[in-house]
Amino acid sequence: MVYCIITVYHYKSEAITMPIQAEQLLQRGSAVSGSLLPAIFDIFSRWHLTGTQQMTLLGLSNEKTLYNWKNQPEKANLTRDLLERSSYILGIYKSLQILLPDPGIADQWLSIPNDNPLFNGTTPMDRLLAGQVADLAVVRQFLDAQRGGS
């Protein structure tokens, strides 16, 4: 069974993170994609990603699909792969914001060469752009470990 980690913000600005079954999200379709994709594209903007880089992180092979999703996110076909990739991207973003409270530095971290053996002198973004979901997972786990998470 596939679970996604979703952060829900209550009216008092308290964040609650909860696991939710991917099937529940898939059933909600456009309601989820209509709010999920704009958040993802906002993160991509903060990270200064090109269209090609965005396509890679989202697992897309068609540029037209990317721009359709940007213009009409509620019409995106919500898949398990998209949910999984989105969950990792949101987690990476959240971890960077926690580890590096200066938003500018947090957003730049992915583009700075890193001598940790995981990155071997390349940038964390290079690892993410290898294109596999597993690469997103590895960077997410690395950041979670840095902040003492599981």
N, C-alpha and C positions, 0 to 999 in steps of 0.2 A: 504494500500500500504506500502510495506517495503522499508525503505531507509537505506543505509549504509553511513557512513562517511568515505570518502577516502581522503588521503593526497597526493597531486600531487606535485612533486618537479620540478621546472623549471630549465632551464640551468643556471640561476644566483643564484641557491641555495635558492630561495625564495619558501617557502612552502605555498600552497593554500589548504585549507581544504574545501571540498564541499560535499553536500549530493548528492548521485547518487542513482537512483532507482535500487533495487536489480535485477530487470528483465534485465536491461541493462548489469549488470555484468554477470548474468547467461548466457546471450546470447554470451558473449565473451569467455566463457568456459576456454579452455586451456591457452589462453593468460593471463587470470587473475590468475588462479591457479598456473601457471608457475612462477609468480612473488610474489604472495601472500604467498604461503606456505613456500618458502625459508625465507621470512621475519619472519614468525611466528616461524619457527624452529630456526632461529637465536635468537629470543627473548627467546625461551625455553632453549636454550643453556646458555644464559646469566643468566637465572633464575635457572640453574642447575637442571632441571626437569628430572625425570626418564621417561622411555618409557610409563609406566603405567600412570603417571601423565599427560603426553602429550596426551595420548589417552582420558583421562577423560576430559581435557579441550577442546579437539576437538570433543567430543561426539562420539568417536569411540569405538567399542566393539571387533574389530579384530586387533591384533597386526600386522598381515601381511599387512593390509591396511596402517597402520602408516608407515611402512618401505617402502612400495611401493610409498607412497606420498613423502617420503624423497628422494628416489632415482629417481623418475620420477614425479615431482610435476605437470607437464603439463598434465599428464594423470589422475589426480585426478578428481573425479566426483564432480563438483561444485554444492552445494546445498544452499538453503536459510539458513539452520542451520549452515553450515560451514561459510557462509558469516557473519552471525550474531555473531557467536562465535569469528571469526577473528576480526571483527570490535571492539568488547569489549576488546579483548586481545591487539590489537594495541592501543586502547584508554587508557587502564591501563598503558601500557608501556610508552606512551607519557606523561601522567599525572605524572608518577613517575619521568621521566626525567626532567620535568619542576619544580616539587616540590622539588626534591633532585638532584641538578645539578652534584653532584659527582656520576658518573655512578656506581661505586661499591656499594655505599650506596643505590642508587635507586634500584639496582638489588637485594639487600639483604632485602629490606623493607618487601617484601611479606613473608619472612621466620622468621620474628621477632614477638614474641607474642605481641599482642596489646590489651590494656585494654579499648579501645573504646567499648561501649555497642554493637556495630555492630559485633564485633569479640569476645567479652566476654572472653578476656584473651588468646584466641587461635591466631594462625597466620592468616593473610589475605589469605595465600595460602590454609589453611584448608577450608576457606569459598569457595574459588574458586573450590576446589576439591570436593565439595559436588555434583558436576556434572551437575547441572541444569544451563541453560542459564541465568535464573534469578539471580543466584549467581554471575555470571560474571557481570551482569548489576548492581547489588547492589554495588559491589566493584568499578566499574567504576564511578557510580554516587557519591559515597563517595569521591573518589579522585578528581573528577571534582568540587565538592562542596568545598573541601579543597583549591583548587586553584582559587576559586571564579567564576568558570564556571557554566553553567546551567546543 
